[in-house]
Amino acid sequence: MEEVKGNKFASRVTQRELSTHKEIQTAKHPGGRPKKTEAVKQSEKVFLTLTKTEKAKIDDYTARTGESIAGAIRRALKEMNII
């Protein structure tokens, strides 16, 4: 009789077998991206009140450039060396 070879993946834990969050987090490759550092984390919020005309101008600009409103304002502030 021919000997049956063992499965080389038998000792590995499959994703299906990782049933709890703790097991997933302690697995060798848990997946997901690394956490952001406090220096790059954007966690502060600023609220801005505009006139309808000002908002329409920003909407027109962002529609032309494909940039988000927040991104456009952030870039403008950086260009003015405010942030």
N, CA, C and O atoms as a CHARMM CRD file, in Angstrom:
* protein
*
  332
    1    1 MET  N      0.82300  -1.18100   0.00000 PROA 1      0.00000
    2    1 MET  CA     0.00000   0.00000   0.00000 PROA 1      0.00000
    3    1 MET  C      0.87000   1.24900   0.00000 PROA 1      0.00000
    4    1 MET  O      1.94700   1.27600   0.59600 PROA 1      0.00000
    5    2 GLU  N      0.39100   2.26300  -0.66800 PROA 2      0.00000
    6    2 GLU  CA     1.10200   3.53200  -0.76300 PROA 2      0.00000
    7    2 GLU  C      0.81300   4.38300   0.47300 PROA 2      0.00000
    8    2 GLU  O     -0.33200   4.48800   0.91300 PROA 2      0.00000
    9    3 GLU  N      1.85900   4.98500   1.02400 PROA 3      0.00000
   10    3 GLU  CA     1.70300   5.81300   2.21900 PROA 3      0.00000
   11    3 GLU  C      1.10100   7.16700   1.83900 PROA 3      0.00000
   12    3 GLU  O      1.50700   7.78200   0.85300 PROA 3      0.00000
   13    4 VAL  N      0.13400   7.61900   2.62800 PROA 4      0.00000
   14    4 VAL  CA    -0.51200   8.90500   2.37400 PROA 4      0.00000
   15    4 VAL  C      0.35300   9.99300   2.98200 PROA 4      0.00000
   16    4 VAL  O      0.68200   9.95000   4.16800 PROA 4      0.00000
   17    5 LYS  N      0.72300  10.97900   2.15500 PROA 5      0.00000
   18    5 LYS  CA     1.54400  12.08400   2.64600 PROA 5      0.00000
   19    5 LYS  C      0.68700  13.04700   3.44800 PROA 5      0.00000
   20    5 LYS  O     -0.48900  13.25900   3.15500 PROA 5      0.00000
   21    6 GLY  N      1.31000  13.62600   4.47200 PROA 6      0.00000
   22    6 GLY  CA     0.59900  14.59100   5.30500 PROA 6      0.00000
   23    6 GLY  C      0.40100  15.91900   4.58700 PROA 6      0.00000
   24    6 GLY  O      1.17400  16.27900   3.70000 PROA 6      0.00000
   25    7 ASN  N     -0.60000  16.61400   4.96500 PROA 7      0.00000
   26    7 ASN  CA    -0.89600  17.92600   4.39500 PROA 7      0.00000
   27    7 ASN  C      0.06100  18.94300   4.99600 PROA 7      0.00000
   28    7 ASN  O      0.11700  19.09600   6.21600 PROA 7      0.00000
   29    8 LYS  N      0.82800  19.65100   4.13700 PROA 8      0.00000
   30    8 LYS  CA     1.80500  20.60600   4.66400 PROA 8      0.00000
   31    8 LYS  C      1.13500  21.80600   5.32300 PROA 8      0.00000
   32    8 LYS  O      1.78800  22.55400   6.05000 PROA 8      0.00000
   33    9 PHE  N     -0.16200  21.99700   5.07600 PROA 9      0.00000
   34    9 PHE  CA    -0.87600  23.11700   5.68000 PROA 9      0.00000
   35    9 PHE  C     -1.68000  22.70500   6.91000 PROA 9      0.00000
   36    9 PHE  O     -2.37700  23.53300   7.49700 PROA 9      0.00000
   37   10 ALA  N     -1.59400  21.46900   7.29400 PROA 10     0.00000
   38   10 ALA  CA    -2.41200  20.96000   8.39100 PROA 10     0.00000
   39   10 ALA  C     -2.08900  21.63000   9.71600 PROA 10     0.00000
   40   10 ALA  O     -2.96400  21.75300  10.57300 PROA 10     0.00000
   41   11 SER  N     -0.85300  22.06200   9.89800 PROA 11     0.00000
   42   11 SER  CA    -0.49800  22.67100  11.18000 PROA 11     0.00000
   43   11 SER  C     -0.86900  24.15300  11.23900 PROA 11     0.00000
   44   11 SER  O     -0.83600  24.75100  12.31400 PROA 11     0.00000
   45   12 ARG  N     -1.22100  24.75200  10.10100 PROA 12     0.00000
   46   12 ARG  CA    -1.60200  26.16000  10.07500 PROA 12     0.00000
   47   12 ARG  C     -3.04600  26.33200  10.50300 PROA 12     0.00000
   48   12 ARG  O     -3.88500  25.45200  10.30900 PROA 12     0.00000
   49   13 VAL  N     -3.31300  27.48700  11.09000 PROA 13     0.00000
   50   13 VAL  CA    -4.68200  27.81300  11.47500 PROA 13     0.00000
   51   13 VAL  C     -5.29800  28.58200  10.31600 PROA 13     0.00000
   52   13 VAL  O     -4.74000  29.58200   9.86600 PROA 13     0.00000
   53   14 THR  N     -6.42900  28.12700   9.84100 PROA 14     0.00000
   54   14 THR  CA    -7.07500  28.81900   8.73000 PROA 14     0.00000
   55   14 THR  C     -7.89900  29.98200   9.25700 PROA 14     0.00000
   56   14 THR  O     -8.24900  30.02200  10.43700 PROA 14     0.00000
   57   15 GLN  N     -8.20500  30.92500   8.37900 PROA 15     0.00000
   58   15 GLN  CA    -9.00400  32.08900   8.77200 PROA 15     0.00000
   59   15 GLN  C    -10.37400  31.64300   9.28100 PROA 15     0.00000
   60   15 GLN  O    -10.93600  32.25500  10.19000 PROA 15     0.00000
   61   16 ARG  N    -10.90100  30.58400   8.69400 PROA 16     0.00000
   62   16 ARG  CA   -12.20500  30.08700   9.11700 PROA 16     0.00000
   63   16 ARG  C    -12.16100  29.57600  10.56000 PROA 16     0.00000
   64   16 ARG  O    -13.14900  29.66500  11.28800 PROA 16     0.00000
   65   17 GLU  N    -11.01100  29.04200  10.96200 PROA 17     0.00000
   66   17 GLU  CA   -10.87000  28.51700  12.31800 PROA 17     0.00000
   67   17 GLU  C    -10.66900  29.61800  13.35200 PROA 17     0.00000
   68   17 GLU  O    -10.86900  29.39400  14.54600 PROA 17     0.00000
   69   18 LEU  N    -10.27400  30.81100  12.89800 PROA 18     0.00000
   70   18 LEU  CA   -10.10500  31.92700  13.82200 PROA 18     0.00000
   71   18 LEU  C    -11.47000  32.52300  14.09300 PROA 18     0.00000
   72   18 LEU  O    -11.93500  33.39100  13.35300 PROA 18     0.00000
   73   19 SER  N    -12.11100  32.06100  15.14900 PROA 19     0.00000
   74   19 SER  CA   -13.50400  32.42800  15.35400 PROA 19     0.00000
   75   19 SER  C    -13.69600  33.65100  16.23200 PROA 19     0.00000
   76   19 SER  O    -14.74700  34.28800  16.15500 PROA 19     0.00000
   77   20 THR  N    -12.72100  34.00800  17.06600 PROA 20     0.00000
   78   20 THR  CA   -12.92200  35.15000  17.94300 PROA 20     0.00000
   79   20 THR  C    -11.98200  36.29200  17.56300 PROA 20     0.00000
   80   20 THR  O    -10.94600  36.08200  16.93100 PROA 20     0.00000
   81   21 HSD  N    -12.36100  37.48900  17.95700 PROA 21     0.00000
   82   21 HSD  CA   -11.55400  38.67200  17.66600 PROA 21     0.00000
   83   21 HSD  C    -10.15500  38.53400  18.27400 PROA 21     0.00000
   84   21 HSD  O     -9.16500  38.89300  17.63600 PROA 21     0.00000
   85   22 LYS  N    -10.07100  38.02100  19.49200 PROA 22     0.00000
   86   22 LYS  CA    -8.78500  37.85600  20.16100 PROA 22     0.00000
   87   22 LYS  C     -7.87600  36.91900  19.37600 PROA 22     0.00000
   88   22 LYS  O     -6.68300  37.18700  19.22900 PROA 22     0.00000
   89   23 GLU  N     -8.43000  35.83000  18.87500 PROA 23     0.00000
   90   23 GLU  CA    -7.63300  34.88500  18.09700 PROA 23     0.00000
   91   23 GLU  C     -7.15400  35.51800  16.79400 PROA 23     0.00000
   92   23 GLU  O     -6.03100  35.26800  16.35600 PROA 23     0.00000
   93   24 ILE  N     -7.99800  36.33400  16.17800 PROA 24     0.00000
   94   24 ILE  CA    -7.61400  36.99900  14.93500 PROA 24     0.00000
   95   24 ILE  C     -6.48900  37.98900  15.20900 PROA 24     0.00000
   96   24 ILE  O     -5.52900  38.05600  14.44100 PROA 24     0.00000
   97   25 GLN  N     -6.59200  38.75300  16.28500 PROA 25     0.00000
   98   25 GLN  CA    -5.57900  39.76000  16.60300 PROA 25     0.00000
   99   25 GLN  C     -4.24800  39.14000  16.99800 PROA 25     0.00000
  100   25 GLN  O     -3.20700  39.76800  16.80600 PROA 25     0.00000
  101   26 THR  N     -4.24700  37.94100  17.53900 PROA 26     0.00000
  102   26 THR  CA    -2.99900  37.30500  17.95300 PROA 26     0.00000
  103   26 THR  C     -2.44400  36.38100  16.87800 PROA 26     0.00000
  104   26 THR  O     -1.38000  35.79200  17.06800 PROA 26     0.00000
  105   27 ALA  N     -3.13900  36.24200  15.75900 PROA 27     0.00000
  106   27 ALA  CA    -2.63400  35.41500  14.66100 PROA 27     0.00000
  107   27 ALA  C     -1.39900  36.08500  14.06500 PROA 27     0.00000
  108   27 ALA  O     -1.17300  37.28000  14.25900 PROA 27     0.00000
  109   28 LYS  N     -0.61000  35.30500  13.34400 PROA 28     0.00000
  110   28 LYS  CA     0.63200  35.82500  12.77200 PROA 28     0.00000
  111   28 LYS  C      0.37700  36.98100  11.81500 PROA 28     0.00000
  112   28 LYS  O      1.12900  37.95600  11.81700 PROA 28     0.00000
  113   29 HSD  N     -0.66800  36.89300  10.99700 PROA 29     0.00000
  114   29 HSD  CA    -1.01200  37.94100  10.03700 PROA 29     0.00000
  115   29 HSD  C     -2.47200  38.33700  10.23600 PROA 29     0.00000
  116   29 HSD  O     -3.34600  37.82500   9.53600 PROA 29     0.00000
  117   30 PRO  N     -2.75300  39.24000  11.18000 PROA 30     0.00000
  118   30 PRO  CA    -4.14500  39.56800  11.46800 PROA 30     0.00000
  119   30 PRO  C     -4.83600  40.37500  10.37800 PROA 30     0.00000
  120   30 PRO  O     -6.06600  40.43000  10.35500 PROA 30     0.00000
  121   31 GLY  N     -4.08400  41.00800   9.46800 PROA 31     0.00000
  122   31 GLY  CA    -4.69000  41.79600   8.40300 PROA 31     0.00000
  123   31 GLY  C     -5.00000  43.21000   8.86200 PROA 31     0.00000
  124   31 GLY  O     -4.82800  43.54900  10.03200 PROA 31     0.00000
  125   32 GLY  N     -5.45100  44.01700   7.93800 PROA 32     0.00000
  126   32 GLY  CA    -5.75500  45.41100   8.25600 PROA 32     0.00000
  127   32 GLY  C     -4.50700  46.26500   8.20000 PROA 32     0.00000
  128   32 GLY  O     -3.39200  45.75200   8.10800 PROA 32     0.00000
  129   33 ARG  N     -4.70000  47.57000   8.25700 PROA 33     0.00000
  130   33 ARG  CA    -3.55100  48.46800   8.20600 PROA 33     0.00000
  131   33 ARG  C     -3.10100  48.82100   9.61300 PROA 33     0.00000
  132   33 ARG  O     -3.89600  48.73500  10.54900 PROA 33     0.00000
  133   34 PRO  N     -1.85600  49.21300   9.78300 PROA 34     0.00000
  134   34 PRO  CA    -1.36700  49.60300  11.10300 PROA 34     0.00000
  135   34 PRO  C     -2.08000  50.86200  11.59500 PROA 34     0.00000
  136   34 PRO  O     -2.56100  51.66200  10.79300 PROA 34     0.00000
  137   35 LYS  N     -2.14400  51.02900  12.88400 PROA 35     0.00000
  138   35 LYS  CA    -2.76400  52.21800  13.46800 PROA 35     0.00000
  139   35 LYS  C     -1.93400  53.44700  13.14000 PROA 35     0.00000
  140   35 LYS  O     -0.70800  53.37700  13.05700 PROA 35     0.00000
  141   36 LYS  N     -2.62100  54.59000  12.95000 PROA 36     0.00000
  142   36 LYS  CA    -1.93500  55.85100  12.68100 PROA 36     0.00000
  143   36 LYS  C     -1.33500  56.38600  13.97300 PROA 36     0.00000
  144   36 LYS  O     -1.86400  56.15000  15.05900 PROA 36     0.00000
  145   37 THR  N     -0.22500  57.11000  13.84600 PROA 37     0.00000
  146   37 THR  CA     0.37500  57.74400  15.01300 PROA 37     0.00000
  147   37 THR  C     -0.40800  59.01100  15.33700 PROA 37     0.00000
  148   37 THR  O     -1.14500  59.52400  14.49500 PROA 37     0.00000
  149   38 GLU  N     -0.24800  59.50800  16.54800 PROA 38     0.00000
  150   38 GLU  CA    -0.94100  60.72900  16.94400 PROA 38     0.00000
  151   38 GLU  C     -0.52900  61.91800  16.08200 PROA 38     0.00000
  152   38 GLU  O     -1.31800  62.84300  15.89200 PROA 38     0.00000
  153   39 ALA  N      0.69600  61.90500  15.55800 PROA 39     0.00000
  154   39 ALA  CA     1.18400  63.01500  14.73800 PROA 39     0.00000
  155   39 ALA  C      0.44800  63.12100  13.40600 PROA 39     0.00000
  156   39 ALA  O      0.29500  64.22300  12.87800 PROA 39     0.00000
  157   40 VAL  N     -0.00700  62.00300  12.85700 PROA 40     0.00000
  158   40 VAL  CA    -0.67000  62.03600  11.55200 PROA 40     0.00000
  159   40 VAL  C     -2.18500  61.83100  11.64300 PROA 40     0.00000
  160   40 VAL  O     -2.88900  61.99800  10.64800 PROA 40     0.00000
  161   41 LYS  N     -2.68600  61.47500  12.81100 PROA 41     0.00000
  162   41 LYS  CA    -4.11000  61.24100  12.97700 PROA 41     0.00000
  163   41 LYS  C     -4.87100  62.56200  12.89700 PROA 41     0.00000
  164   41 LYS  O     -4.54000  63.51900  13.59700 PROA 41     0.00000
  165   42 GLN  N     -5.88500  62.61100  12.04500 PROA 42     0.00000
  166   42 GLN  CA    -6.70300  63.80500  11.90600 PROA 42     0.00000
  167   42 GLN  C     -7.95100  63.61600  12.76500 PROA 42     0.00000
  168   42 GLN  O     -8.94000  63.03500  12.31900 PROA 42     0.00000
  169   43 SER  N     -7.89600  64.11100  13.99700 PROA 43     0.00000
  170   43 SER  CA    -8.99200  63.87000  14.92700 PROA 43     0.00000
  171   43 SER  C     -9.71000  65.14400  15.36400 PROA 43     0.00000
  172   43 SER  O    -10.76200  65.07100  15.99800 PROA 43     0.00000
  173   44 GLU  N     -9.16200  66.29700  15.03800 PROA 44     0.00000
  174   44 GLU  CA    -9.77300  67.56100  15.45400 PROA 44     0.00000
  175   44 GLU  C    -10.73100  68.05700  14.37400 PROA 44     0.00000
  176   44 GLU  O    -10.45200  67.93600  13.18200 PROA 44     0.00000
  177   45 LYS  N    -11.86200  68.61600  14.80200 PROA 45     0.00000
  178   45 LYS  CA   -12.86800  69.09100  13.85600 PROA 45     0.00000
  179   45 LYS  C    -13.02600  70.59900  13.97000 PROA 45     0.00000
  180   45 LYS  O    -12.92500  71.17600  15.05300 PROA 45     0.00000
  181   46 VAL  N    -13.27800  71.22400  12.81400 PROA 46     0.00000
  182   46 VAL  CA   -13.52500  72.65700  12.74400 PROA 46     0.00000
  183   46 VAL  C    -14.81300  72.83200  11.95400 PROA 46     0.00000
  184   46 VAL  O    -14.98500  72.23400  10.89200 PROA 46     0.00000
  185   47 PHE  N    -15.71300  73.65100  12.47700 PROA 47     0.00000
  186   47 PHE  CA   -16.96600  73.90300  11.78700 PROA 47     0.00000
  187   47 PHE  C    -16.91900  75.29800  11.19000 PROA 47     0.00000
  188   47 PHE  O    -16.44900  76.24100  11.82800 PROA 47     0.00000
  189   48 LEU  N    -17.40500  75.42500   9.96900 PROA 48     0.00000
  190   48 LEU  CA   -17.29500  76.65800   9.20800 PROA 48     0.00000
  191   48 LEU  C    -18.67100  77.02200   8.67000 PROA 48     0.00000
  192   48 LEU  O    -19.35400  76.18400   8.08100 PROA 48     0.00000
  193   49 THR  N    -19.07300  78.26400   8.87000 PROA 49     0.00000
  194   49 THR  CA   -20.34400  78.73500   8.34500 PROA 49     0.00000
  195   49 THR  C    -20.06100  79.65400   7.17300 PROA 49     0.00000
  196   49 THR  O    -19.27800  80.59700   7.28700 PROA 49     0.00000
  197   50 LEU  N    -20.70500  79.37400   6.03800 PROA 50     0.00000
  198   50 LEU  CA   -20.48800  80.13400   4.81200 PROA 50     0.00000
  199   50 LEU  C    -21.81100  80.69300   4.30900 PROA 50     0.00000
  200   50 LEU  O    -22.88600  80.24200   4.70300 PROA 50     0.00000
  201   51 THR  N    -21.70800  81.68900   3.42700 PROA 51     0.00000
  202   51 THR  CA   -22.90600  82.14300   2.72500 PROA 51     0.00000
  203   51 THR  C    -23.20700  81.14300   1.61800 PROA 51     0.00000
  204   51 THR  O    -22.36400  80.31200   1.28000 PROA 51     0.00000
  205   52 LYS  N    -24.39500  81.22200   1.06000 PROA 52     0.00000
  206   52 LYS  CA   -24.75100  80.32000  -0.03100 PROA 52     0.00000
  207   52 LYS  C    -23.84000  80.54600  -1.22600 PROA 52     0.00000
  208   52 LYS  O    -23.48800  79.59300  -1.92200 PROA 52     0.00000
  209   53 THR  N    -23.45500  81.78600  -1.47400 PROA 53     0.00000
  210   53 THR  CA   -22.55800  82.09900  -2.59200 PROA 53     0.00000
  211   53 THR  C    -21.18300  81.48200  -2.37300 PROA 53     0.00000
  212   53 THR  O    -20.61400  80.88600  -3.28700 PROA 53     0.00000
  213   54 GLU  N    -20.64100  81.62700  -1.15000 PROA 54     0.00000
  214   54 GLU  CA   -19.32600  81.04700  -0.83600 PROA 54     0.00000
  215   54 GLU  C    -19.35300  79.52100  -0.97800 PROA 54     0.00000
  216   54 GLU  O    -18.43300  78.92600  -1.54000 PROA 54     0.00000
  217   55 LYS  N    -20.40200  78.90800  -0.47100 PROA 55     0.00000
  218   55 LYS  CA   -20.53400  77.45100  -0.56300 PROA 55     0.00000
  219   55 LYS  C    -20.64800  77.01400  -2.01600 PROA 55     0.00000
  220   55 LYS  O    -20.06200  76.00400  -2.40600 PROA 55     0.00000
  221   56 ALA  N    -21.39400  77.76100  -2.82000 PROA 56     0.00000
  222   56 ALA  CA   -21.53800  77.42400  -4.24100 PROA 56     0.00000
  223   56 ALA  C    -20.19000  77.50800  -4.95000 PROA 56     0.00000
  224   56 ALA  O    -19.88400  76.66900  -5.79600 PROA 56     0.00000
  225   57 LYS  N    -19.37600  78.52000  -4.61100 PROA 57     0.00000
  226   57 LYS  CA   -18.04700  78.65300  -5.21500 PROA 57     0.00000
  227   57 LYS  C    -17.16600  77.46400  -4.85000 PROA 57     0.00000
  228   57 LYS  O    -16.44800  76.93500  -5.69900 PROA 57     0.00000
  229   58 ILE  N    -17.21900  77.04400  -3.59000 PROA 58     0.00000
  230   58 ILE  CA   -16.42600  75.88700  -3.16300 PROA 58     0.00000
  231   58 ILE  C    -16.92300  74.62700  -3.86200 PROA 58     0.00000
  232   58 ILE  O    -16.11800  73.81200  -4.31400 PROA 58     0.00000
  233   59 ASP  N    -18.23700  74.46100  -3.95500 PROA 59     0.00000
  234   59 ASP  CA   -18.79800  73.29700  -4.64500 PROA 59     0.00000
  235   59 ASP  C    -18.37000  73.26100  -6.10600 PROA 59     0.00000
  236   59 ASP  O    -18.01300  72.20300  -6.62300 PROA 59     0.00000
  237   60 ASP  N    -18.40200  74.41800  -6.78000 PROA 60     0.00000
  238   60 ASP  CA   -17.97100  74.49000  -8.17400 PROA 60     0.00000
  239   60 ASP  C    -16.50300  74.10000  -8.30300 PROA 60     0.00000
  240   60 ASP  O    -16.12900  73.33200  -9.18900 PROA 60     0.00000
  241   61 TYR  N    -15.67000  74.64100  -7.40300 PROA 61     0.00000
  242   61 TYR  CA   -14.23300  74.34200  -7.44000 PROA 61     0.00000
  243   61 TYR  C    -13.97000  72.85500  -7.24100 PROA 61     0.00000
  244   61 TYR  O    -13.19800  72.24800  -7.98500 PROA 61     0.00000
  245   62 THR  N    -14.61500  72.27200  -6.23400 PROA 62     0.00000
  246   62 THR  CA   -14.36400  70.85700  -5.94800 PROA 62     0.00000
  247   62 THR  C    -14.91900  69.95600  -7.04000 PROA 62     0.00000
  248   62 THR  O    -14.36500  68.88600  -7.29300 PROA 62     0.00000
  249   63 ALA  N    -15.99800  70.36500  -7.69100 PROA 63     0.00000
  250   63 ALA  CA   -16.53000  69.57900  -8.80700 PROA 63     0.00000
  251   63 ALA  C    -15.55200  69.59400  -9.98200 PROA 63     0.00000
  252   63 ALA  O    -15.38600  68.58400 -10.66500 PROA 63     0.00000
  253   64 ARG  N    -14.91000  70.73000 -10.21400 PROA 64     0.00000
  254   64 ARG  CA   -13.93800  70.83700 -11.31600 PROA 64     0.00000
  255   64 ARG  C    -12.67700  70.04600 -11.02500 PROA 64     0.00000
  256   64 ARG  O    -12.14400  69.38000 -11.91300 PROA 64     0.00000
  257   65 THR  N    -12.19500  70.11100  -9.79600 PROA 65     0.00000
  258   65 THR  CA   -10.90800  69.50000  -9.45800 PROA 65     0.00000
  259   65 THR  C    -11.02500  68.05500  -8.98300 PROA 65     0.00000
  260   65 THR  O    -10.04500  67.31100  -9.01800 PROA 65     0.00000
  261   66 GLY  N    -12.21900  67.65200  -8.53900 PROA 66     0.00000
  262   66 GLY  CA   -12.38800  66.30600  -8.00300 PROA 66     0.00000
  263   66 GLY  C    -11.87800  66.17600  -6.57800 PROA 66     0.00000
  264   66 GLY  O    -11.81700  65.07300  -6.03500 PROA 66     0.00000
  265   67 GLU  N    -11.51600  67.28700  -5.97900 PROA 67     0.00000
  266   67 GLU  CA   -11.00800  67.31400  -4.61100 PROA 67     0.00000
  267   67 GLU  C    -12.17700  67.41400  -3.63400 PROA 67     0.00000
  268   67 GLU  O    -13.21600  67.98300  -3.97000 PROA 67     0.00000
  269   68 SER  N    -12.01900  66.87300  -2.44000 PROA 68     0.00000
  270   68 SER  CA   -13.06900  67.01500  -1.43300 PROA 68     0.00000
  271   68 SER  C    -13.03000  68.42800  -0.86400 PROA 68     0.00000
  272   68 SER  O    -12.01900  69.12100  -0.97600 PROA 68     0.00000
  273   69 ILE  N    -14.12500  68.84900  -0.25900 PROA 69     0.00000
  274   69 ILE  CA   -14.17400  70.18900   0.33800 PROA 69     0.00000
  275   69 ILE  C    -13.13100  70.30000   1.43500 PROA 69     0.00000
  276   69 ILE  O    -12.38900  71.28000   1.49200 PROA 69     0.00000
  277   70 ALA  N    -13.06800  69.30000   2.30700 PROA 70     0.00000
  278   70 ALA  CA   -12.09600  69.33000   3.40600 PROA 70     0.00000
  279   70 ALA  C    -10.67200  69.34300   2.86300 PROA 70     0.00000
  280   70 ALA  O     -9.81400  70.06100   3.37500 PROA 70     0.00000
  281   71 GLY  N    -10.42400  68.55500   1.83400 PROA 71     0.00000
  282   71 GLY  CA    -9.09000  68.50200   1.23300 PROA 71     0.00000
  283   71 GLY  C     -8.70100  69.83400   0.61300 PROA 71     0.00000
  284   71 GLY  O     -7.55700  70.27100   0.73600 PROA 71     0.00000
  285   72 ALA  N     -9.65900  70.48200  -0.05800 PROA 72     0.00000
  286   72 ALA  CA    -9.38500  71.78300  -0.68400 PROA 72     0.00000
  287   72 ALA  C     -9.06900  72.84200   0.36700 PROA 72     0.00000
  288   72 ALA  O     -8.14400  73.63600   0.19800 PROA 72     0.00000
  289   73 ILE  N     -9.83700  72.84800   1.44800 PROA 73     0.00000
  290   73 ILE  CA    -9.59500  73.83000   2.51700 PROA 73     0.00000
  291   73 ILE  C     -8.26500  73.54400   3.19900 PROA 73     0.00000
  292   73 ILE  O     -7.50100  74.47000   3.47200 PROA 73     0.00000
  293   74 ARG  N     -7.97500  72.27500   3.47900 PROA 74     0.00000
  294   74 ARG  CA    -6.71300  71.90000   4.12000 PROA 74     0.00000
  295   74 ARG  C     -5.51900  72.30200   3.24000 PROA 74     0.00000
  296   74 ARG  O     -4.52800  72.83300   3.74200 PROA 74     0.00000
  297   75 ARG  N     -5.61700  72.04600   1.91900 PROA 75     0.00000
  298   75 ARG  CA    -4.53800  72.40200   1.00300 PROA 75     0.00000
  299   75 ARG  C     -4.35500  73.91100   0.94200 PROA 75     0.00000
  300   75 ARG  O     -3.22000  74.38900   0.93100 PROA 75     0.00000
  301   76 ALA  N     -5.45600  74.68000   0.90100 PROA 76     0.00000
  302   76 ALA  CA    -5.36800  76.14200   0.86100 PROA 76     0.00000
  303   76 ALA  C     -4.70200  76.66900   2.12400 PROA 76     0.00000
  304   76 ALA  O     -3.87500  77.57800   2.05400 PROA 76     0.00000
  305   77 LEU  N     -5.05000  76.11400   3.26700 PROA 77     0.00000
  306   77 LEU  CA    -4.41700  76.55100   4.52300 PROA 77     0.00000
  307   77 LEU  C     -2.91900  76.22400   4.53600 PROA 77     0.00000
  308   77 LEU  O     -2.11500  77.00200   5.05000 PROA 77     0.00000
  309   78 LYS  N     -2.55100  75.07600   3.97200 PROA 78     0.00000
  310   78 LYS  CA    -1.13700  74.71100   3.90500 PROA 78     0.00000
  311   78 LYS  C     -0.38800  75.64500   2.95500 PROA 78     0.00000
  312   78 LYS  O      0.73900  76.05000   3.24000 PROA 78     0.00000
  313   79 GLU  N     -1.01000  75.98300   1.82900 PROA 79     0.00000
  314   79 GLU  CA    -0.37000  76.89200   0.87300 PROA 79     0.00000
  315   79 GLU  C     -0.15600  78.29100   1.46600 PROA 79     0.00000
  316   79 GLU  O      0.78300  78.99200   1.09100 PROA 79     0.00000
  317   80 MET  N     -1.03600  78.68900   2.39500 PROA 80     0.00000
  318   80 MET  CA    -0.88200  79.99100   3.06100 PROA 80     0.00000
  319   80 MET  C      0.01000  79.90600   4.29000 PROA 80     0.00000
  320   80 MET  O      0.14200  80.87700   5.03400 PROA 80     0.00000
  321   81 ASN  N      0.62600  78.74000   4.50400 PROA 81     0.00000
  322   81 ASN  CA     1.49700  78.48300   5.67000 PROA 81     0.00000
  323   81 ASN  C      0.79900  78.72200   6.99700 PROA 81     0.00000
  324   81 ASN  O      1.41600  79.14900   7.97300 PROA 81     0.00000
  325   82 ILE  N     -0.47600  78.44500   7.01800 PROA 82     0.00000
  326   82 ILE  CA    -1.22800  78.56600   8.26900 PROA 82     0.00000
  327   82 ILE  C     -1.13600  77.26100   9.05500 PROA 82     0.00000
  328   82 ILE  O     -1.06300  77.26000  10.28400 PROA 82     0.00000
  329   83 ILE  N     -1.14200  76.16600   8.32900 PROA 83     0.00000
  330   83 ILE  CA    -0.98600  74.85800   9.00700 PROA 83     0.00000
  331   83 ILE  C      0.21400  74.13900   8.41000 PROA 83     0.00000
  332   83 ILE  O      0.53500  73.02500   8.82300 PROA 83     0.00000
